[in-house]
Amino acid sequence: MKFIVDLPLGGLAKWLRFCGFDAVLQRLSPQAPQNLPAPLPGAYLLTRQRAFDSFKREDLLVLTAGDPVGQLEEVIRR
């Protein structure tokens, strides 16, 4: 499983790597949806930006937790 993590969630990316997941940091912008990575099998985009709520992508997870440990728990739950 691979995670593309929005740049402000660097702490989450660190924890995902510590747990053995492939996690890369990338700036994700809802104002430039054409710059989002194409959907890939087994890959998920992680962000906290509410502007992404309107995007209809199954590989996009908009997280609500504010701290990296809470975010990690949320990703694992989902």
N, CA, C and O atoms as CSV, one atom per row, in Angstrom:
chain,resi,resn,atom,element,x,y,z
A,1,MET,N,N,0.838,-1.163,0.000
A,1,MET,CA,C,0.000,0.000,0.000
A,1,MET,C,C,0.891,1.236,0.000
A,1,MET,O,O,1.891,1.296,0.715
A,2,LYS,N,N,0.512,2.228,-0.817
A,2,LYS,CA,C,1.293,3.450,-0.935
A,2,LYS,C,C,0.415,4.643,-0.565
A,2,LYS,O,O,-0.773,4.685,-0.884
A,3,PHE,N,N,1.026,5.605,0.112
A,3,PHE,CA,C,0.316,6.815,0.503
A,3,PHE,C,C,1.038,8.032,-0.061
A,3,PHE,O,O,2.256,8.162,0.062
A,4,ILE,N,N,0.269,8.915,-0.680
A,4,ILE,CA,C,0.773,10.216,-1.116
A,4,ILE,C,C,0.181,11.208,-0.132
A,4,ILE,O,O,-1.026,11.447,-0.118
A,5,VAL,N,N,1.044,11.777,0.685
A,5,VAL,CA,C,0.631,12.570,1.839
A,5,VAL,C,C,0.832,14.050,1.546
A,5,VAL,O,O,1.904,14.465,1.105
A,6,ASP,N,N,-0.206,14.841,1.793
A,6,ASP,CA,C,-0.128,16.286,1.607
A,6,ASP,C,C,0.999,16.848,2.473
A,6,ASP,O,O,1.191,16.417,3.610
A,7,LEU,N,N,1.725,17.789,1.942
A,7,LEU,CA,C,2.931,18.325,2.581
A,7,LEU,C,C,2.739,18.736,4.047
A,7,LEU,O,O,3.622,18.458,4.859
A,8,PRO,N,N,1.623,19.387,4.427
A,8,PRO,CA,C,1.485,19.753,5.846
A,8,PRO,C,C,1.367,18.561,6.796
A,8,PRO,O,O,1.437,18.741,8.011
A,9,LEU,N,N,1.191,17.354,6.269
A,9,LEU,CA,C,1.048,16.170,7.120
A,9,LEU,C,C,2.353,15.369,7.190
A,9,LEU,O,O,2.335,14.139,7.175
A,10,GLY,N,N,3.457,16.063,7.265
A,10,GLY,CA,C,4.763,15.412,7.308
A,10,GLY,C,C,4.921,14.466,8.489
A,10,GLY,O,O,5.560,13.421,8.365
A,11,GLY,N,N,4.344,14.823,9.637
A,11,GLY,CA,C,4.415,13.945,10.805
A,11,GLY,C,C,3.705,12.627,10.559
A,11,GLY,O,O,4.180,11.576,10.990
A,12,LEU,N,N,2.583,12.669,9.877
A,12,LEU,CA,C,1.852,11.452,9.529
A,12,LEU,C,C,2.683,10.593,8.584
A,12,LEU,O,O,2.745,9.374,8.748
A,13,ALA,N,N,3.319,11.213,7.601
A,13,ALA,CA,C,4.154,10.460,6.654
A,13,ALA,C,C,5.263,9.721,7.394
A,13,ALA,O,O,5.579,8.574,7.074
A,14,LYS,N,N,5.849,10.384,8.380
A,14,LYS,CA,C,6.896,9.748,9.178
A,14,LYS,C,C,6.363,8.506,9.891
A,14,LYS,O,O,7.006,7.457,9.879
A,15,TRP,N,N,5.191,8.624,10.511
A,15,TRP,CA,C,4.602,7.490,11.226
A,15,TRP,C,C,4.220,6.355,10.263
A,15,TRP,O,O,4.389,5.180,10.587
A,16,LEU,N,N,3.713,6.708,9.098
A,16,LEU,CA,C,3.371,5.671,8.119
A,16,LEU,C,C,4.625,4.898,7.703
A,16,LEU,O,O,4.594,3.671,7.599
A,17,ARG,N,N,5.725,5.613,7.468
A,17,ARG,CA,C,6.996,4.948,7.110
A,17,ARG,C,C,7.473,4.061,8.261
A,17,ARG,O,O,7.946,2.947,8.036
A,18,PHE,N,N,7.348,4.555,9.482
A,18,PHE,CA,C,7.752,3.786,10.660
A,18,PHE,C,C,6.965,2.478,10.748
A,18,PHE,O,O,7.493,1.460,11.195
A,19,CYS,N,N,5.702,2.510,10.319
A,19,CYS,CA,C,4.845,1.312,10.331
A,19,CYS,C,C,5.077,0.417,9.113
A,19,CYS,O,O,4.426,-0.618,8.972
A,20,GLY,N,N,5.998,0.808,8.239
A,20,GLY,CA,C,6.343,-0.041,7.100
A,20,GLY,C,C,5.624,0.286,5.801
A,20,GLY,O,O,5.756,-0.453,4.825
A,21,PHE,N,N,4.866,1.380,5.768
A,21,PHE,CA,C,4.169,1.759,4.545
A,21,PHE,C,C,5.047,2.656,3.678
A,21,PHE,O,O,5.942,3.340,4.175
A,22,ASP,N,N,4.778,2.641,2.393
A,22,ASP,CA,C,5.428,3.541,1.449
A,22,ASP,C,C,4.666,4.857,1.494
A,22,ASP,O,O,3.494,4.904,1.119
A,23,ALA,N,N,5.309,5.921,1.943
A,23,ALA,CA,C,4.657,7.226,2.067
A,23,ALA,C,C,5.564,8.310,1.508
A,23,ALA,O,O,6.717,8.439,1.919
A,24,VAL,N,N,5.037,9.090,0.566
A,24,VAL,CA,C,5.785,10.198,-0.018
A,24,VAL,C,C,5.021,11.488,0.240
A,24,VAL,O,O,3.790,11.506,0.252
A,25,LEU,N,N,5.766,12.558,0.444
A,25,LEU,CA,C,5.166,13.869,0.654
A,25,LEU,C,C,5.036,14.586,-0.685
A,25,LEU,O,O,5.946,14.556,-1.514
A,26,GLN,N,N,3.890,15.228,-0.880
A,26,GLN,CA,C,3.660,15.997,-2.102
A,26,GLN,C,C,2.641,17.083,-1.782
A,26,GLN,O,O,1.679,16.844,-1.053
A,27,ARG,N,N,2.854,18.265,-2.325
A,27,ARG,CA,C,1.872,19.322,-2.107
A,27,ARG,C,C,0.638,19.016,-2.953
A,27,ARG,O,O,0.727,18.883,-4.174
A,28,LEU,N,N,-0.512,18.904,-2.292
A,28,LEU,CA,C,-1.778,18.649,-2.976
A,28,LEU,C,C,-2.593,19.934,-2.944
A,28,LEU,O,O,-2.754,20.542,-1.885
A,29,SER,N,N,-3.106,20.347,-4.093
A,29,SER,CA,C,-3.847,21.597,-4.173
A,29,SER,C,C,-5.212,21.375,-4.803
A,29,SER,O,O,-5.304,20.896,-5.934
A,30,PRO,N,N,-6.281,21.722,-4.077
A,30,PRO,CA,C,-7.611,21.577,-4.665
A,30,PRO,C,C,-7.864,22.589,-5.781
A,30,PRO,O,O,-8.781,22.411,-6.583
A,31,GLN,N,N,-7.055,23.652,-5.836
A,31,GLN,CA,C,-7.202,24.649,-6.891
A,31,GLN,C,C,-6.589,24.168,-8.206
A,31,GLN,O,O,-6.849,24.751,-9.258
A,32,ALA,N,N,-5.786,23.120,-8.154
A,32,ALA,CA,C,-5.144,22.575,-9.365
A,32,ALA,C,C,-5.358,21.065,-9.420
A,32,ALA,O,O,-4.400,20.300,-9.317
A,33,PRO,N,N,-6.618,20.629,-9.583
A,33,PRO,CA,C,-6.888,19.185,-9.575
A,33,PRO,C,C,-6.179,18.428,-10.699
A,33,PRO,O,O,-5.951,17.224,-10.588
A,34,GLN,N,N,-5.833,19.122,-11.765
A,34,GLN,CA,C,-5.118,18.469,-12.859
A,34,GLN,C,C,-3.713,18.050,-12.443
A,34,GLN,O,O,-3.096,17.220,-13.109
A,35,ASN,N,N,-3.202,18.612,-11.354
A,35,ASN,CA,C,-1.867,18.255,-10.866
A,35,ASN,C,C,-1.882,17.101,-9.871
A,35,ASN,O,O,-0.822,16.651,-9.434
A,36,LEU,N,N,-3.065,16.618,-9.506
A,36,LEU,CA,C,-3.141,15.467,-8.601
A,36,LEU,C,C,-2.663,14.219,-9.338
A,36,LEU,O,O,-2.903,14.067,-10.536
A,37,PRO,N,N,-1.994,13.338,-8.625
A,37,PRO,CA,C,-1.575,12.087,-9.255
A,37,PRO,C,C,-2.791,11.289,-9.720
A,37,PRO,O,O,-3.843,11.306,-9.082
A,38,ALA,N,N,-2.629,10.598,-10.831
A,38,ALA,CA,C,-3.699,9.736,-11.331
A,38,ALA,C,C,-3.939,8.607,-10.332
A,38,ALA,O,O,-3.004,8.156,-9.671
A,39,PRO,N,N,-5.180,8.149,-10.219
A,39,PRO,CA,C,-5.456,7.024,-9.309
A,39,PRO,C,C,-4.639,5.790,-9.688
A,39,PRO,O,O,-4.564,5.414,-10.858
A,40,LEU,N,N,-4.036,5.173,-8.687
A,40,LEU,CA,C,-3.252,3.954,-8.884
A,40,LEU,C,C,-3.784,2.876,-7.948
A,40,LEU,O,O,-4.197,3.186,-6.831
A,41,PRO,N,N,-3.784,1.642,-8.372
A,41,PRO,CA,C,-4.235,0.566,-7.475
A,41,PRO,C,C,-3.367,0.518,-6.215
A,41,PRO,O,O,-2.139,0.490,-6.298
A,42,GLY,N,N,-4.012,0.509,-5.062
A,42,GLY,CA,C,-3.283,0.396,-3.802
A,42,GLY,C,C,-2.639,1.679,-3.318
A,42,GLY,O,O,-1.863,1.651,-2.362
A,43,ALA,N,N,-2.943,2.825,-3.963
A,43,ALA,CA,C,-2.366,4.108,-3.560
A,43,ALA,C,C,-3.478,5.048,-3.100
A,43,ALA,O,O,-4.563,5.081,-3.681
A,44,TYR,N,N,-3.187,5.813,-2.044
A,44,TYR,CA,C,-4.176,6.727,-1.471
A,44,TYR,C,C,-3.568,8.103,-1.265
A,44,TYR,O,O,-2.399,8.230,-0.903
A,45,LEU,N,N,-4.374,9.133,-1.499
A,45,LEU,CA,C,-3.993,10.514,-1.242
A,45,LEU,C,C,-4.535,10.887,0.133
A,45,LEU,O,O,-5.701,10.628,0.430
A,46,LEU,N,N,-3.705,11.488,0.967
A,46,LEU,CA,C,-4.102,11.878,2.319
A,46,LEU,C,C,-3.938,13.381,2.494
A,46,LEU,O,O,-2.880,13.929,2.185
A,47,THR,N,N,-4.969,14.049,2.983
A,47,THR,CA,C,-4.928,15.491,3.212
A,47,THR,C,C,-5.882,15.848,4.342
A,47,THR,O,O,-6.693,15.022,4.762
A,48,ARG,N,N,-5.784,17.078,4.833
A,48,ARG,CA,C,-6.750,17.606,5.793
A,48,ARG,C,C,-7.523,18.763,5.183
A,48,ARG,O,O,-8.369,19.350,5.858
A,49,GLN,N,N,-7.264,19.105,3.942
A,49,GLN,CA,C,-7.898,20.250,3.297
A,49,GLN,C,C,-9.367,19.941,2.976
A,49,GLN,O,O,-9.656,19.061,2.165
A,50,ARG,N,N,-10.278,20.658,3.607
A,50,ARG,CA,C,-11.714,20.448,3.421
A,50,ARG,C,C,-12.163,20.721,1.985
A,50,ARG,O,O,-13.192,20.200,1.557
A,51,ALA,N,N,-11.415,21.524,1.242
A,51,ALA,CA,C,-11.783,21.817,-0.147
A,51,ALA,C,C,-11.809,20.545,-1.005
A,51,ALA,O,O,-12.443,20.521,-2.059
A,52,PHE,N,N,-11.126,19.499,-0.557
A,52,PHE,CA,C,-11.117,18.233,-1.295
A,52,PHE,C,C,-12.394,17.414,-1.057
A,52,PHE,O,O,-12.606,16.410,-1.736
A,53,ASP,N,N,-13.238,17.817,-0.119
A,53,ASP,CA,C,-14.461,17.067,0.180
A,53,ASP,C,C,-15.352,16.906,-1.049
A,53,ASP,O,O,-16.071,15.913,-1.166
A,54,SER,N,N,-15.310,17.864,-1.958
A,54,SER,CA,C,-16.181,17.808,-3.137
A,54,SER,C,C,-15.631,16.898,-4.238
A,54,SER,O,O,-16.345,16.594,-5.194
A,55,PHE,N,N,-14.402,16.467,-4.121
A,55,PHE,CA,C,-13.807,15.586,-5.122
A,55,PHE,C,C,-14.388,14.189,-4.955
A,55,PHE,O,O,-14.502,13.694,-3.834
A,56,LYS,N,N,-14.743,13.573,-6.024
A,56,LYS,CA,C,-15.323,12.222,-5.987
A,56,LYS,C,C,-14.264,11.196,-6.388
A,56,LYS,O,O,-14.331,10.602,-7.464
A,57,ARG,N,N,-13.303,11.002,-5.517
A,57,ARG,CA,C,-12.240,10.025,-5.761
A,57,ARG,C,C,-12.184,9.064,-4.594
A,57,ARG,O,O,-12.085,9.479,-3.439
A,58,GLU,N,N,-12.247,7.789,-4.896
A,58,GLU,CA,C,-12.210,6.771,-3.840
A,58,GLU,C,C,-10.837,6.668,-3.179
A,58,GLU,O,O,-10.722,6.162,-2.063
A,59,ASP,N,N,-9.799,7.143,-3.862
A,59,ASP,CA,C,-8.438,7.056,-3.326
A,59,ASP,C,C,-8.046,8.281,-2.503
A,59,ASP,O,O,-6.900,8.384,-2.066
A,60,LEU,N,N,-8.967,9.202,-2.287
A,60,LEU,CA,C,-8.692,10.440,-1.559
A,60,LEU,C,C,-9.324,10.387,-0.179
A,60,LEU,O,O,-10.540,10.242,-0.057
A,61,LEU,N,N,-8.505,10.502,0.863
A,61,LEU,CA,C,-8.991,10.511,2.237
A,61,LEU,C,C,-8.743,11.884,2.840
A,61,LEU,O,O,-7.597,12.317,2.960
A,62,VAL,N,N,-9.819,12.570,3.220
A,62,VAL,CA,C,-9.710,13.858,3.897
A,62,VAL,C,C,-9.815,13.568,5.390
A,62,VAL,O,O,-10.874,13.193,5.893
A,63,LEU,N,N,-8.715,13.747,6.077
A,63,LEU,CA,C,-8.615,13.395,7.493
A,63,LEU,C,C,-9.135,14.526,8.374
A,63,LEU,O,O,-9.093,15.695,7.990
A,64,THR,N,N,-9.627,14.166,9.563
A,64,THR,CA,C,-10.142,15.171,10.490
A,64,THR,C,C,-9.241,15.370,11.708
A,64,THR,O,O,-9.256,16.442,12.312
A,65,ALA,N,N,-8.470,14.370,12.073
A,65,ALA,CA,C,-7.611,14.464,13.268
A,65,ALA,C,C,-6.539,15.534,13.064
A,65,ALA,O,O,-6.038,15.727,11.956
A,66,GLY,N,N,-6.200,16.217,14.144
A,66,GLY,CA,C,-5.232,17.301,14.062
A,66,GLY,C,C,-3.797,16.900,14.359
A,66,GLY,O,O,-2.869,17.625,14.001
A,67,ASP,N,N,-3.601,15.761,15.006
A,67,ASP,CA,C,-2.246,15.353,15.371
A,67,ASP,C,C,-1.853,14.091,14.596
A,67,ASP,O,O,-2.725,13.322,14.192
A,68,PRO,N,N,-0.551,13.872,14.385
A,68,PRO,CA,C,-0.095,12.735,13.574
A,68,PRO,C,C,-0.554,11.372,14.093
A,68,PRO,O,O,-0.881,10.499,13.289
A,69,VAL,N,N,-0.588,11.165,15.395
A,69,VAL,CA,C,-1.011,9.869,15.924
A,69,VAL,C,C,-2.501,9.660,15.652
A,69,VAL,O,O,-2.909,8.570,15.251
A,70,GLY,N,N,-3.308,10.686,15.864
A,70,GLY,CA,C,-4.731,10.601,15.569
A,70,GLY,C,C,-4.984,10.375,14.088
A,70,GLY,O,O,-5.895,9.638,13.711
A,71,GLN,N,N,-4.176,11.011,13.248
A,71,GLN,CA,C,-4.297,10.821,11.796
A,71,GLN,C,C,-3.945,9.404,11.412
A,71,GLN,O,O,-4.618,8.806,10.573
A,72,LEU,N,N,-2.904,8.854,12.010
A,72,LEU,CA,C,-2.504,7.478,11.737
A,72,LEU,C,C,-3.635,6.536,12.123
A,72,LEU,O,O,-3.971,5.631,11.358
A,73,GLU,N,N,-4.220,6.729,13.282
A,73,GLU,CA,C,-5.345,5.896,13.723
A,73,GLU,C,C,-6.505,5.986,12.733
A,73,GLU,O,O,-7.148,4.982,12.427
A,74,GLU,N,N,-6.768,7.193,12.237
A,74,GLU,CA,C,-7.858,7.401,11.277
A,74,GLU,C,C,-7.575,6.659,9.964
A,74,GLU,O,O,-8.470,6.027,9.404
A,75,VAL,N,N,-6.353,6.736,9.483
A,75,VAL,CA,C,-5.986,6.042,8.233
A,75,VAL,C,C,-6.135,4.536,8.413
A,75,VAL,O,O,-6.682,3.865,7.538
A,76,ILE,N,N,-5.664,4.002,9.517
A,76,ILE,CA,C,-5.737,2.564,9.759
A,76,ILE,C,C,-7.191,2.109,9.881
A,76,ILE,O,O,-7.558,1.045,9.382
A,77,ARG,N,N,-8.017,2.921,10.547
A,77,ARG,CA,C,-9.445,2.594,10.680
A,77,ARG,C,C,-10.140,2.534,9.326
A,77,ARG,O,O,-10.955,1.646,9.076
A,78,ARG,N,N,-9.815,3.479,8.460
A,78,ARG,CA,C,-10.452,3.536,7.146
A,78,ARG,C,C,-9.918,2.464,6.241
A,78,ARG,O,O,-10.341,2.360,5.090
